[in-house]
Amino acid sequence: MNPRTVATAFRVVAVAEAFSWVGLLIGMFVKWVLETSEVGVQVFGPIHGGIFVAYVLVTLVAARVLRWSPVTALLALAASVPPLVTIWFERWATRTGALPSGDAVRTS
């Protein structure tokens, strides 16, 4: 697998996971606080669940292809639990070189 493709896929799924969290949180607010509708949870629950599974799978692939340390891989997986932390992890991983950007792709 191409490291650049894996890094791009990771970024896309990390951002999608965060946005799906936002949709689910809004749906839960409408359901439990406003007590008006369950539609948001019914729509964003499965969407978030699917993207969450995709994030975990892409993280495992990225950890292998990009040769992440076990600590980095566990941090990436843990980032999927709290809302919006996948974006923080993606930025941190880019800043530290764990997630290559542009032409800075490890080939060895």
N, C-alpha and C positions, 0 to 999 in steps of 0.2 A: 504494500500500500504506500502511496505517496504521502510523505509527512505533511506537505503543504495542504493536500486535500483533507487529511485527517484534522489538521489544525483549524481549517475553515469550517469543517463539519462541526467540530467541537464548539467553536464560537457561535455558530448559528443555533445549535441546540441549546447552548447555555443561555442565550438571550431569549429564545422561545420559552424555555422553562421558567424564566423569571416573569415574562409577560403572562404566561398561563397562570402563574401564582397570583398575579394582580387580578386577573379575571375571576379566579376562584375566590379570592378574598372579598372582592366586591359582591360576588354572588352570595357568599356567606353573610356579609353585612346586610344585604337586602332580605335574606331569609330570616336571620336570627334577630337583628336589631329593628329593622323596619317592619318585619313580619308581614310582608306584602306578597312575595312570590318566591318560589323555589326554582324558577327557570334558570337563573344564573348558575346555581349549583348543578342543576341537571345538565347544563350545556358545558360549563367549564370543568366540572369534575372529571368526566371522561377525557376531555382534551388534555387537562393537566396530567392525568394518570398516564396517558399515552406518551406525552412528551417527557415525563419523568423517566419512564422505562427507556425511551430513546436516549436520554441524557446518560443514564447509567451505562448502557451498552456502548455509546460513543466514548464515554470516559474510559471504560476498560480497554477499548481499542486504542485510544490516544495514549494511555499509559504504556501500552506495549510498544506501539510504533514510535512514539516520541521518547521512549526510555525514561519515563518518570520514575523517581524513587518511590518506594512503597508509601512513604509519608506524603508525598505530593499526590499520589493516587488516592489515598485515603482522605486527604483534605478535599480533593475534587469531589469525591463521593459524598462526604459530609456536607459539602456546600449545597447539595440538592435538597436538604431538609428544611433549613430556615428560608423564609421567603426572600427572594432577590439576591441571595448570597452567591449564586452561580455567576452573576455579573462581576461581583467583587473578585471571585476566584479567577475568572477569565482575565481580568485586568492585572491581577497579581501575577498570574502565570506568564503573561506577556512581558510584564516588567522584569521579571526574574529570569526570563529566557526559557522557562519550561514549556511555553507555548510559543513557537516561532511565529514571527510576523514577516511578511514580505519575503525577501530573499534569504533571511536568516534561518534556514532550515538545516538541521543536523542531518548529515547523510551517512556518517560512519557509525 
